[in-house]
Amino acid sequence: MHTLSRRRALALALSATTASIAGCTGSSTRATEPYAEWLPARESGSIAAYIDFSLSTDTSRINPVLPLLAPGGGGGDDPALAPTLDLEGIDDPLLTFPLRTGGRVLGGAVLLLAVIGLGELVDPTRPTEGVTEIFLANGVAVGAGDVDPDAIDDTLPTGPEQTRFESAGERGDFALYESVGTGDGFAAVGDDAVLVSDARDRVEAVIDTHRGDRDHAAAADDAFADILDTVDDSHVFVGWQAPVDLDRYTVGDPGDPAAGLVSAGDDVAASVTFSPPDQTVAADLAVDGTTGAGPDRLDERLGGESAERAFSVDGDRVTVSGTYSAETLGLDFVAGEDTTAQPTVPSEGDLPPAVAEAVPAEGFGFTHLPEEDAVRVAFPSGLDADEVTLRALDSGTEVSTTTPSGVETMNVYVDSGDDAVLVLVTADGTTAAVARYEIP
């Protein structure tokens, strides 16, 4: 895994945050979102958040959307979360609310992982590695994706006492761990997910819900289930089942969640979905309650900058959707490569002179590592290039180094099927493909 030093630097400084993050959330058995299967039913109010890091590969070259949430330079108890999609020029809460407030709720989940030494699992800039989806479910951070249980089993029992864990049994397919330090941390590790919270019962409730042994949060709440159904199939989500204490469940200063338009006393669900083929971003929001702004005010303020908008009122429920053009948002959707004609490597005589001179005659070596879904590329000695990039053509994963002379090997993650790896070398400002490896 690739470590995120800025997150590790925050881990101990934010250890006190762990005990204060004790969220709860809701969902519907009818919802199609992946986070629906993790959310236990409970009597009190709940709050949920979700992000799909893989959207940057699914949507092929969104620039710059991710990392949407990453502890920045704030430090202390009020870290700065840094959305890379610039929202400063957008005065439309239909879009800014799920991104800003969702990012602050999700920040708590990211920090829960970082505090126990697993921050390296979360790297939005490498969306196909480690955790590819982050949830907040009833005070439990759920990181789903390419999780290596053996590596985590080696990590949790080591390190400083405040981040050290010991085995605490099993729950279904999950291995359980409890803190041996002064904190109340608890974790569960499965083949495709890691869960972290401050209490064992919270973690076990989420596991039981995921296994189908416990009701989902919205199973007994049709109103909340209905508003969740209006915002499914999203890349970013935030919502709550009233009443909630937003100050308790957000990292940093949450401020007014949506310019006074929605309230912590109402059921709320909001989402954002990115669609590069259409050069658009869609936002949806549903509110069920009477303590926030009235329908007229919501109609006036929500979706005003969208190109296409829908607004409806049904009793106490208001539903709004809007579609924004990339041009309006100043968002650059970079076109993906044409996979119908995958790039090939030119003959040595056709390489640009600077690139041909930079790569020794022995070239690059390749080893397929099927158990790791990776290809290991060996670098030749004497390589004198400005940058080397390994690109998996089917999975879309890329890794690069700007110090290739000091690198002996580098792995790139691939699809388990018929993927191919392309090596691109940059020298004197010129980039060219110099080697290609087809997985046998």
C-alpha positions in Angstrom: 0.0 0.0 0.0 1.0 3.6 -0.5 1.1 5.6 2.7 -0.4 9.0 3.2 2.1 10.8 5.4 -0.3 13.8 6.1 -2.9 11.4 7.5 -0.4 9.6 9.6 0.9 12.9 11.0 -2.7 13.7 12.1 -3.4 10.3 13.6 -2.1 10.8 17.2 -3.0 14.5 17.3 -6.6 13.5 16.6 -6.8 10.5 18.9 -9.2 12.3 21.1 -11.6 12.6 18.1 -12.2 8.9 18.2 -14.2 8.9 21.3 -16.3 11.9 20.2 -17.3 10.4 16.9 -20.2 8.1 17.7 -22.6 8.6 14.8 -25.6 6.6 13.7 -27.3 6.3 10.4 -30.3 5.0 8.5 -31.1 3.3 5.2 -33.8 1.3 3.5 -34.1 -2.3 2.5 -35.4 -1.0 -0.8 -32.3 1.3 -1.3 -29.9 0.2 -4.1 -26.9 2.0 -2.6 -24.1 -0.2 -1.3 -24.1 1.4 2.1 -27.7 0.3 2.7 -26.6 -3.2 3.7 -24.4 -1.8 6.5 -26.8 0.4 8.5 -28.4 -1.1 11.6 -31.9 0.0 12.8 -32.0 2.0 16.0 -34.5 4.1 17.9 -32.6 7.4 18.1 -31.7 9.8 15.3 -29.0 8.7 12.8 -26.6 10.1 10.3 -24.9 8.5 7.3 -22.3 9.4 4.7 -20.6 7.6 1.8 -18.1 8.1 -1.0 -17.1 5.9 -3.8 -13.4 6.6 -4.5 -13.5 4.3 -7.6 -15.6 7.0 -9.4 -12.3 8.5 -10.6 -11.7 5.3 -12.6 -15.4 4.5 -13.4 -15.7 8.0 -14.8 -12.3 8.0 -16.4 -10.2 11.0 -15.5 -12.3 13.4 -13.5 -9.9 16.3 -12.9 -10.0 17.4 -10.2 -12.7 15.8 -8.0 -10.8 13.5 -5.7 -9.5 13.5 -3.1 -12.8 14.9 -2.0 -11.9 14.5 1.7 -8.4 14.5 3.0 -7.1 15.9 6.3 -5.2 19.0 5.2 -3.0 21.4 7.1 -5.4 22.4 9.8 -4.1 19.9 12.4 -5.2 19.9 16.0 -8.8 19.2 16.8 -10.1 21.1 13.7 -8.4 19.7 10.7 -9.1 21.2 7.3 -10.9 18.9 4.9 -10.0 19.8 1.4 -12.4 19.2 -1.5 -10.4 19.6 -4.7 -13.6 20.5 -6.6 -13.6 24.2 -6.2 -17.0 25.2 -4.8 -16.1 28.8 -3.9 -17.8 30.2 -7.0 -20.9 28.0 -6.7 -23.8 29.5 -4.6 -26.2 26.6 -4.9 -26.8 24.5 -1.8 -28.2 21.6 -3.8 -24.7 20.9 -4.9 -22.5 22.3 -2.1 -24.4 20.8 0.8 -23.7 17.1 0.0 -20.1 17.8 -0.9 -19.2 20.0 2.0 -21.3 18.5 4.8 -20.8 15.0 3.4 -17.0 15.6 3.4 -17.0 16.7 7.0 -19.0 13.7 8.1 -16.8 11.3 6.2 -13.8 13.0 7.6 -14.6 11.3 10.9 -14.6 7.9 9.3 -11.3 8.5 7.6 -9.7 9.7 10.9 -11.0 6.6 12.8 -9.0 4.5 10.4 -6.0 6.8 10.6 -6.0 6.8 14.4 -5.5 3.1 14.7 -2.7 3.1 12.1 -4.7 2.1 9.0 -4.7 5.5 7.3 -2.6 4.0 4.5 -5.6 2.0 3.3 -7.4 5.2 2.3 -5.8 6.9 -0.7 -8.3 8.6 -3.1 -5.5 9.3 -5.5 -5.1 5.5 -6.0 -8.8 4.6 -6.2 -8.3 0.9 -7.1 -6.0 0.1 -4.2 -6.9 -0.5 -0.6 -10.2 1.0 0.5 -12.4 2.1 -2.5 -15.5 3.0 -0.6 -15.9 4.8 2.8 -19.1 4.6 4.9 -20.1 6.1 8.2 -22.6 3.7 9.8 -23.9 4.3 13.3 -20.5 5.6 14.6 -18.7 2.9 12.7 -16.2 3.7 9.9 -16.5 1.1 7.2 -13.8 0.9 4.6 -14.6 -1.5 1.8 -12.5 -2.7 -1.0 -9.2 -4.5 -1.5 -8.4 -5.2 2.1 -5.5 -7.6 3.1 -6.5 -9.2 6.4 -3.1 -10.8 6.9 -1.3 -7.4 6.5 -3.8 -5.7 8.9 -3.4 -8.6 11.4 0.4 -7.8 11.4 -0.3 -4.0 11.7 -2.8 -3.8 14.6 -0.8 -5.5 17.3 2.2 -3.2 16.7 3.1 0.4 17.1 2.5 2.8 20.0 0.3 1.6 22.8 -2.5 4.0 22.0 -2.9 2.5 18.6 -2.2 -1.1 19.4 -4.9 -3.8 19.2 -5.2 -7.5 20.2 -7.4 -10.3 19.0 -10.9 -10.4 20.4 -12.5 -13.3 18.7 -14.6 -13.5 15.5 -18.0 -12.4 14.3 -19.1 -14.2 11.2 -16.4 -13.8 8.6 -14.8 -10.9 10.5 -11.8 -11.1 12.9 -12.3 -8.8 15.9 -9.7 -6.6 17.6 -9.8 -4.5 20.7 -7.5 -1.7 21.9 -4.9 -2.5 24.5 -4.2 1.2 25.1 -6.2 3.8 27.0 -8.8 4.3 24.3 -12.0 2.4 23.6 -11.1 1.5 20.0 -12.6 -1.6 18.4 -12.0 -3.0 14.9 -13.2 -5.8 12.7 -11.4 -7.1 9.6 -12.9 -9.2 6.8 -11.7 -10.2 3.3 -13.2 -7.0 1.7 -13.9 -4.6 4.5 -12.4 -3.1 7.8 -14.6 -1.6 10.5 -13.5 0.8 13.3 -15.4 2.3 16.1 -15.2 3.2 19.8 -17.3 0.3 21.0 -17.7 -3.4 20.3 -21.5 -3.4 20.2 -21.5 -0.8 17.5 -19.2 -2.8 15.3 -21.0 -6.1 15.9 -24.4 -4.4 15.1 -23.0 -3.3 11.7 -21.6 -6.7 11.0 -24.9 -8.4 11.9 -26.8 -6.0 9.6 -24.4 -6.7 6.7 -24.9 -10.4 7.3 -28.7 -10.0 7.2 -29.1 -11.0 10.9 -30.4 -7.5 11.9 -32.8 -5.1 10.4 -31.6 -2.1 8.3 -32.1 1.3 9.8 -35.1 2.3 7.6 -36.9 -1.0 7.6 -39.4 0.5 10.1 -39.4 4.0 8.8 -41.1 4.3 5.4 -40.6 8.1 5.3 -36.8 7.8 5.6 -36.8 4.9 3.2 -38.6 6.9 0.6 -36.2 9.9 0.7 -33.2 7.5 0.5 -34.8 6.0 -2.7 -34.7 9.5 -4.3 -30.9 9.8 -4.1 -29.6 6.3 -4.9 -26.9 5.4 -7.4 -24.7 8.2 -6.2 -20.9 8.7 -5.8 -21.2 10.9 -2.7 -24.0 10.8 -0.2 -24.9 12.4 3.2 -28.2 12.1 5.1 -29.7 11.8 8.5 -32.8 10.5 10.2 -33.8 13.3 12.6 -33.0 14.4 15.2 -29.2 14.5 15.0 -26.4 16.6 16.6 -24.4 17.7 13.6 -21.7 19.3 15.7 -21.0 15.8 17.2 -20.8 14.0 13.9 -18.7 16.3 11.8 -15.0 17.0 11.7 -14.2 20.7 11.7 -16.8 23.5 11.9 -19.9 22.3 10.1 -21.4 25.7 10.1 -24.9 26.0 8.7 -25.4 22.8 6.8 -27.2 24.3 3.9 -27.7 28.1 4.3 -30.6 27.5 6.7 -32.5 25.5 4.2 -32.4 22.1 5.9 -32.5 21.3 9.6 -31.0 18.7 11.9 -34.6 18.2 13.0 -35.8 16.9 9.6 -35.1 13.7 7.7 -32.6 14.7 4.9 -30.8 12.8 2.1 -28.6 14.3 -0.5 -26.2 13.0 -3.2 -23.9 13.9 -6.1 -23.3 11.8 -9.2 -20.6 12.5 -11.8 -21.2 11.7 -15.5 -18.2 12.5 -17.8 -19.9 11.0 -20.9 -22.5 13.7 -20.6 -20.1 16.3 -19.2 -22.5 16.8 -16.3 -22.8 16.5 -12.5 -26.2 15.6 -11.0 -27.3 16.5 -7.5 -30.4 15.3 -5.6 -31.9 16.3 -2.2 -34.9 15.3 -0.3 -36.2 16.8 2.9 -39.1 15.4 5.0 -40.1 17.7 7.9 -41.2 21.1 8.9 -38.4 22.6 11.0 -36.2 23.9 8.1 -37.1 26.3 5.4 -40.5 26.1 3.8 -41.1 24.9 0.2 -41.1 28.4 -1.3 -37.7 29.2 0.2 -36.3 25.8 -1.0 -37.7 26.4 -4.4 -36.0 29.8 -4.5 -32.5 28.6 -3.4 -32.0 25.0 -4.5 -30.8 24.2 -8.0 -30.6 27.8 -9.2 -27.4 27.2 -11.0 -28.3 23.9 -12.6 -29.1 23.5 -16.3 -31.9 21.1 -15.7 -34.0 21.1 -12.5 -37.0 19.3 -11.0 -38.9 20.4 -7.9 -41.8 18.7 -6.2 -43.7 19.0 -2.9 -45.7 16.2 -1.3 -47.0 17.1 2.1 -44.0 17.8 4.3 -41.6 16.3 1.8 -39.7 18.4 -0.7 -37.6 16.7 -3.4 -35.2 18.6 -5.7 -32.8 17.5 -8.4 -30.5 19.4 -10.7 -28.0 18.7 -13.4 -24.9 20.9 -13.8 -22.7 21.3 -16.8 -19.0 20.8 -16.4 -18.5 24.3 -17.8 -20.7 25.9 -15.2 -18.7 24.2 -12.4 -15.3 24.8 -14.0 -14.8 21.0 -13.9 -12.5 19.3 -16.4 -13.7 15.9 -17.5 -10.6 14.6 -19.3 -11.6 12.0 -22.0 -10.6 8.5 -21.3 -8.5 6.5 -23.7 -10.1 4.6 -26.5 -10.0 1.0 -25.3 -11.1 -0.4 -28.7 -7.6 0.2 -30.0 -5.2 -0.3 -27.1 -1.9 1.5 -27.5 1.1 -0.6 -28.7 4.8 -0.1 -28.4 6.7 1.3 -31.4 9.8 -0.4 -32.6 13.1 0.8 -31.1 13.9 2.8 -34.2 10.6 4.7 -34.0 11.1 5.9 -30.4 11.9 9.5 -29.8 15.7 9.9 -29.5 15.6 11.2 -25.9 13.5 8.3 -24.8 15.5 5.7 -26.6 18.7 7.0 -25.1 17.2 7.0 -21.6 16.3 3.3 -21.6 19.1 0.7 -21.5 19.0 -2.1 -24.1 18.0 -4.7 -21.5 14.6 -3.0 -21.1 12.0 -3.7 -18.4 11.2 -7.1 -16.8 7.6 -8.3 -15.9 6.3 -10.7 -13.4 2.6 -11.5 -13.0 1.5 -11.8 -9.3 -2.1 -13.3 -9.6 -2.5 -13.6 -5.9 -2.0 -9.9 -5.6 -3.9 -8.9 -8.8 -0.7 -7.1 -9.8 2.2 -7.1 -12.2 5.7 -6.4 -10.9 7.9 -4.4 -13.2 11.7 -4.6 -12.8 13.6 -1.5 -13.9 16.9 -1.8 -15.8 20.0 -0.4 -14.2 21.3 2.7 -15.9 17.8 4.1 -16.6 18.1 7.9 -16.9 14.6 9.2 -17.4 12.6 12.0 -15.9 9.6 9.8 -15.1 8.3 6.3 -15.6 4.6 5.4 -15.6 3.1 1.9 -15.4 -0.4 1.8 -16.9 -2.8 -1.2 -16.6 -5.0 -0.7 -19.7 -8.1 -2.5 -18.6 -8.2 -1.7 -14.9 -7.2 1.9 -15.6 -4.7 1.9 -12.7 -1.5 4.0 -13.1 1.6 4.4 -10.9 4.4 6.7 -11.6 7.8 7.7 -10.2 9.9 10.7 -10.9 13.0 9.1 -9.5 13.2 6.0 -11.7 17.0 5.6 -11.3 16.5 4.8 -7.7 13.8 2.2 -8.2 14.4 -1.5 -8.7 10.8 -2.8 -9.0 7.3 -1.3 -8.9 3.9 -3.0 -8.9 0.8 -1.9 -10.8 -2.7 -3.4 -10.0 -4.4 -5.2 -12.9 -7.7 -6.8 -13.7 -7.5 -10.6 -13.0 -8.5 -11.3 -16.6 -6.8 -10.3 -19.9 -5.2 -7.1 -18.8 -2.0 -5.5 -20.2 0.6 -3.2 -18.8 2.2 -0.4 -20.7 5.5 1.3 -19.6 5.7 4.9 -20.5 9.0 6.8 -20.2 9.5 10.6 -20.2 12.8 12.1 -21.0 13.6 15.7 -22.0 9.9 16.5 -22.0 9.0 13.7 -24.4 6.9 10.7 -23.4 6.6 7.4 -25.3 5.6 3.8 -24.6 8.7 1.6 -24.5 7.3 -1.8 -23.3 4.1 -3.7 -23.2 3.2 -6.8 -21.2 0.2 -9.0 -21.8 -1.0 -11.1 -18.8 -0.8 -14.7 -20.0 
